[in-house]
Amino acid sequence: MPSQRSMADMVMVPTTPMVRRIDARDLRDALAMGWRDFMASPTQLLFLGIIYPLVGLVAGRVAYGGDMLPLLYPMVAGLAFVGPIAAVGLYELSRRREREEPVSWLNTLDVLRSRAIWSIAALGLLMLTLFLLWLGAAQLVYDTTLGTLHPASASEFVRLLFATPEGWQMIVLGNAVGLLFGAVALALSVVSFPMMLDREVDWVIAMQTSVRAVMANPGTMALWGMIVVGALALGCLPAFVGLAVVMPVLGHATWHLYRMTVRG
């Protein structure tokens, strides 16, 4: 029979979640299950999905209307940074379907009553900070490359982007910096948000587990990152309307990816 001290230690020391290895087939299955969740609860299209195209259209209008034009692409790419925050309600819907509980778009609001809401908010603030740093880095890349040519219009910007050495420097350097920021965002968030909702752990443990999941599956997680980026790019066509489907499906799929990756 364990002593009182050993029993207290077992209570006070949290169990470290186990991370398992996954492969491309698991990603395919996660996407398939994400699609099924999306089709099973189509009312979420009105509650969440339409928000993303509206935000994209507003961002595009602001960017094309002034000096923010160079930040249009970074802002759209930044959906990968802020998407996990907005998708927390979708994780709740997938969790309820997994437990065979009734599902309504109103259940997306249940996360506000979760004991992990403050941890979710803390990590969300970190992701928003990372997003702002990414925009700052993108602006710096522009200022030091194409910005030295001072394009006077959107058409002039596009012409200089592809027809000058400064434009190609901006493309190469900007994408390299974006890849670095994207890798950090993926490592911090790929399973952390659904894990906080599911297990009500603090954001530090969730973030550490997410990093371990990426380190255990570098190739598969890199493929997942490319799938997310590619899907978001397709979702922006035409006029960002496709995001109404892409974002919810990716959100649901992320829940299933978490369930496949984190055990114990």
KAJOJO-V199682 format. One line per field, one symbol per residue. psi: psi as a letter, one per 40 degrees, with the letter a starting at -180 (. if undefined). burial: I if it has 9 or more other ideal C-beta (glycine too) atoms within 8 Angstrom, else O. Layout:
psi->???
burial->???
This chain:
psi->hiidddddddddhihhiihiiiadddddddddddddddddgeeddddddddddddddddddddeeaeedeeddddddedddeddddedddddddddddefiihiddededdeeieedddddddddddddddddddddddddddecddeegheiddddddddeeiddddddddddddddddddddddddededddddddefiiddddddddddddddfddddddddddddddddddehifededddddddddddddddddddhi.
burial->OOOOOOIOOOOOOOOOIOIIOIOOOIIOIIIOIIIOIIOOIOOIIOOIIIOIIOOIIOIIOIIOOOOIIIIIIIIIIIIIIIIIIIIIIIIIIIIIIOOOOOIOIOIIOOIOOIOIIOIIOIIIOIIIOIIOIIIOIIIOIIOOIIIOOOIOOOOIIOIIIOOIOIIIIIIOIIOOIIOOIIIIIIIIIIIIIIIIIIOOIOIOIIIOIIIIIIOIIOOIIOIIIOIIIOIIOIIIOOOIOIIIIIIIIIIIIIIIIIIIIIOO
